[in-house]
């Protein structure tokens, strides 16, 4: 038990040195012309060291925010603004998906063409089946990159057996507990698995979450880019590595939103009901309540 506690606090103290080393020696992990730098980037992106750098930063920012609530409100506004901005941008993928499906139907059923070209001069030309399978990517973009936006907007479906019946302060405590015990750990686990899952489809030799840094540096001697371009059908969509990339982006956005939700819940708990939804940027179709509900 004591050894576990010692390991925990040792990693917290070492996180300062690890962060200082990363910031003062960026070429060791950002110079991607060097294979060893690529492997260091891969290793640290899913490492215990990186986790404790993020965890320690969270503790410091939280402690300062408790002392200066205006600073914590600023963090909430920035993080929720990030979620809203990303979500509002990638929500347009839904419109693109619909328009592309219409084009596919017309090209197949009316013009009976086997290929679709988009662009001028040097157009992008692929088989119709490629464009049809690409629709999955638009759907994945909406699901992953609009999830935190929908959370900020209050649009996710929730099963409420207790929450609506308890007092305001109890709700805030439940929200704080949920963000720390459910949202944050799930985001961390998704990141840890998704990170190496993504890189196994981008480079060879395949990195593994169980590989120590020394072993990955040895693998760097044979490192080469091998981006996955295998489709489910001969002429189908062949950029499935993008799904792995947006999975990691999804985990990062959910982790940041769990911090924002924890901070907002804490601040509303401390400041009382008058601060509920303070600075919350919700979309609306108009001024009346019906229009507001229609936006979600």
N, C-alpha and C positions, 0 to 999 in steps of 0.2 A: 504494500500500500504506500509506504513511504517512498520507495523507489519510483512508483508511478507519479506521485506528487512532485518528487524531485525532477523527474524527466519533464513534467509539464512546465514547471517554473524555469527550468534550464532552457527549454525551447523559447519561452517568452523572452528571457534575457538575451538569448542568442539572436532573436529576431531583429534586434537593433543593429547588431553587427552584420547580419545577413543583408538587411536593407541598405546599410551604408556601403557595403561591398558591391551590391548590385548597382547602386546609383553612381558610384565612383569608378566602376569598371564596366561600362555598358557594352564595350566591344566583346567582352567574354560571353555574352548571351544575345546580343543584337546584331553582331557582324555575321550575317548569314552567308557570306562568301567563305566562311570558315566552318567546316563540318562540325567541329567540336562545339562551336558557339550554338549551332542549331540543336545539338543534342543537349547542351546545358539548358537551353530554352525549353525543350520538351520535358526534361527532367524536372526543372523547378516549377513549371506550370502546374504539375500535379503532385508536388512534393509536400512533405510535412513542413519543411522550412517556409514554403510559400504560405501554407495555411496559417502558421503562427505569425508571419508578418501581417497578414490580413486581420487575424484575430487580435493581435496586439494593437494594431491601428484602430480597430473598432473599439477596444477598451479605452484607449486614450481619447478618441473623439467623443465617446459617450460620457466619460468623466468630465471633459471640458464642457460638453453640452449641458450636463446637469448643473454645472456652475454658471454657465451663460446660456440661458434658455433661448435667447435670440439667435445664437449660433446654431443651436439644435434645430430651430425652426428653419434656418437657412439651409441646413442639410436636408431637411424634409422637402423643402421647395425645389432644391436642385435634383434630388433623386426622383421625386414624383414628376418633375418637369422632364427628366430624361425618359422615364417610362411613357409619359404622354407623347413626347416628340417622336420616339421610335415607333410607338403604336400608331400614331396618326399618319406617319409616313408609310409604313408597311400595310396599313389597312387598305391602301389603294391597290394592293395585290388582288384583292377581291374583285375589283372592277376589271382589272387586266385579265383575270381568270375568266370572267364572264365573256368579255369581248373576244378573247382568244378562242374560247369554245364556240362562239358564234361563227368566227372565221373558219374554224376547222369543219364545222357542219356544212357551211356553204361550199368550201373547197372540195369536200368529199362527195356530197350528195348532189350538188348542182353543177360544179365545174369538173368533177371527177378527176381532180389532180392528185398526183401521188406525193408532191412536194409543195412546200410553202416557202417563199423567199420574203425576207423583211429587210428593208434598207435600200440605199441608193449607191450607185457606183460599184461597191463590193458588197452586195447583199448577203445576209446570212441565210443559207438554204439548208433545210433539213427535211427529212421525210415527215409526212403528216403524223405518223405514229410517234415521232420524237416530240412534236409539239403537243400531242395529246397527253403523253406521259409527263411532260413538263408541268402540266396543271397541278400535279402532286406537290411540286415545289412551292407554288403560290399558296396552296392550302397549308403547307408546313410553315411558311413565313407568317401567315396569319395566326396560326395556332401558337407558335413559339414566341414570336417577337411582338405580338399584340396581347399576350397573356397578362403582363404586368400593367399595361394600359387599361385593360378591362378591369383589373383588380382596383386600380386607382379610381376608375369610374363607377365602381360598385356594381359591375355587370355580371360577375360570376354567380352561378346558382349555388345557394347554400342550403343545407338541411338544418333547420333551426328547431331544436327541441328544448333548449334552455335559454339561449342568448336573449331573445326578445322579452323574456319574463323577468330578467334580473335588472338591478339598478345600473345607473350610468357608470359608476365607479367599478362595479363588478365586470361590466362589459369591457372596460378598458384593461382591466387585469387579465381577462380572458384573451383579449387581443395581444397583449404583451407576451403572455405565455405561449400562445399559438405561433407568434412570429419567431420566438427563440427556440421552441421545442419541435415545431413542425416545419415551418417554411425554411428556416436557415439550414438545419441539418439535411433536409431533402435536397436543397440546392447544392450544398457541399458534396453530397454523395453523387448527385447527377454530374457535377463538374468533374469529380475524380474519375468516374468511369468514362464519361464522355470525352475527356481530354485525351486519354491514351487511345480510345476507340477512334477518335478523329485522326490522330497521327499515324495509326496503323494503316490508314487508307491514303496517306500522303507521302510517306517515305518508306524506304527499305534500307537496312534490315528493320523489321518491325520492333519498335520500342514497347516495353512492357512496364506496367505499374510496379512490378516486383523487382525490376532491374535497379541496382545501385548506380550511382553516378559514374563510378569507375567503369562498370560494365558498359554503360551507354557510350562513354568516351571511346572505349575499345571498338564498339560498333560503328562509331563515326568514321573510322578508316574506310569502311565500305559504303558509307551513306550516299544515297542518291534519291532524287525526287521520283516518286512513282505514284502519281495522282490517279486515283481510281476512276476509270472511264468505262466500266463494264455496265451495260444496260440489261434490262430484263428481257428484251427482245432484240433481234439483230439490228434494226433501225430505230430502236427506241431511245429514250432519254438516257444519256450516259454521263451525267454529272452528279451522281448520287453522293459524292463526297461533300457536296454543299449541305446535305441533310445533317452530316456529322458536325459541320461548322456551326450551323444555326442551333444545334442541340447545346453546344458549349455556350453560345451567346444567350440562349434561353436560361441556362443555369446561372450565368452571371447576372442577368437582369433580375431573376427571382431573388437571388441573394441580396442584391442592392435594395430591392423593394421590401424584403423582410426587415432590413435595417430601417428604412423609411417608415414602415408600418409600426415597428417597435418604438421609434422616436415619437411618431405622431400619437400613438396610444399613451405613452408616458406623459407627454406634454398636455394632452387633453385630460388625463387623470389628475395632474397637478394643478392645472389652471381652471378646471371645472367645465360644466356644460356649455358655458358661453364661448369656449374655445373650440367646440366641436366643429369639424370641417373647416377650420381656420386655414386660409390660403389654399384651400382645395380647388384645383382647376378642373371643373367638370364641364363636359360638353353639353350644349343645350340647343334645341331646335326653336326656342322662343322663350318668352317670359313666363308663360303660364306653367303650372305644374304638369299638365298633360304632355306638353312639349318636352319638358325635362325628362319625364319618364320615357318618352318615345325615343330619346337619344340613347337609351341603354337597352 
